[in-house]
Amino acid sequence: MVSLAVGIRKFTGARAENKGTAMSFTEAIKTCFSKYVTFSGRARRSEFWWWALFIIVATIVLTILDISLFGSTTSGPGEISGSTSFAPFSWIFMLLTFLPGLSVMVRRLHDTDRSGWWYWIALIPLIGFIVLIVWFANVGTKGDNRFGADPLA
């Protein structure tokens, strides 16, 4: 697995996040919650992408839990579908993670030397979302920039 990551870095030209200082999953989640509404500073790629994975997985799990406890399931030939109009676990999770998610996105944009206001480009259908994904995936600026010190230094 490590050799695959090294090969991808060599192929794409991406630098390793300061030789092993990439955040772990739990460290990234703790950091995002501890910087709940901190919109200043910079966020590493690993911090942002671990947070994104956490949000996706938790949302899927909580949606399944909401449907199984409060929803209805219908099945037909070759398909099963579930729905609910009452999803308390998903809504509470969304409310608790909205601001930390927004702040880590802004700090990730800061790491690529862009203002957090660029987040609003997501309002452009399809194109805005693709541009943000590319910016979030790019390597941050090396060294200090106008938003603070390099988080990898």
N, C-alpha and C positions, 0 to 999 in steps of 0.2 A: 504494500500500500504506500509506503514511504517513497519507493522508487517511482511509482506512478506520479505522485505529487511533484517530485523533483523533475521528472521528465516533462510534465506539463509546464512547470516554471521555465525550464530551458526552452521549450517550444514556443511559449507565449512571450518570453522575455521578462516575465514578471519577477520581481525580486522577492526573495523569501522575507517574511515579516520579521526582519532583524534577527535572523538565525535562531529561530525557536522561541521567539517571544510572542507568538500568536496566542491569543486568549483561548482558554479552554471553554467548553460549553457553560459550565457553572460559573466561571469567572465572568463571562460575558453577560449572563443573566443578572448576576449580582451587581455588576457595574451599571447596567441599564436601569435597574430599579433604584440603585443608590443615587444615580444622576437623573432622578425622576422627571424633573423639569429643567435640567441644565442644558440650555441651548447654545452655550458658549463652549469653545474648545473643539477638539477633534476626536473622531472615533476611528479605530482601526477597522480594516475590512473584516477581520475575524469577529470583532465585537458585533458589527452590523449583521453579518450573515448568520451567526449563531442565534442572534435575537430573532431574525426572520424565521429560521427553522423552528425555534421555540414557539413562536406565534402560530405557525402553520400546523404543527403537530398538536399543540394544545387546543386549537380551534376545532380540528377534526375530532379529537377525543371528546371534547365537551359537547360538540354537536351530536355525536353518536349517543352520548349520555342523555342529553336533552330529549332526543327522539325516543330513546328507549324508555325513559321515565314519563314523559309528558306528551308524546306524540302518538301517531298511528302509523302502522306499517301495512302496506298493501302488496300483494304478490300476484303475479300472473305468470303466464307461460314464459319462462326465461328471464324474468325480471322481478326485482324487489325494490320497492321505493318506500321511503319514510318521510313524514312531514310533521311539523309541529308549529303551532302559532304561539306557543309559550316556551321560551328557551332561557330560563333564568341563569343557568351556569354560563352559557355563551355570552349573554349580555353583561353579566358582572365581570367576566374576564375581559371583554372588550373595553368596558369602562376603566378597568384597572390598568390596562396596557396601552391605551390610546396615547396618552401624553409621553410615556417613556419611549414608545415607538416613534412618535414624531420627533422627539429630541435626539434620538440616535440617528435618525435620517438627516436631520439638520447638521449634526456633528460630523456625519460621514461626508456630506457635501462640503463642509468646511475643510475636511482632510484633503479633498481634491481641489482646494482653493476656490470654491464657489460659495456664494452667499446662500444661506438657508432659504431665501425667498425663491430660489430656483425650484423648490419643491412644487410650486404652483404650476410648473410646466406639465405636471401630471393631468391637469384639466384638459389638455389637448388630447382628444381621443386617440388611443393606440400609440401614436408617435411619442407623446410626452412620457408615457409609461416606459417605452423602450429606451428612450434617452436616459431616464433616471436609472434604469437597470444597468446600462452601460457605465454611467458615472459611478454608481455604487460599486461596480466590479473593478473599476480601474484602480491602479496603485495610487496612493495618496502622494502629495508632493513631498519630496525629500527635504528634510530640515524644517526649520521654522517657516511659517507663512503668516499672513495677516490675521489668522484666527488662533494662532498659538503655536506651541512647541510640537515637534513631531512626536506622535504617540508611540512610535517605535524606538525613539532614541533613549 
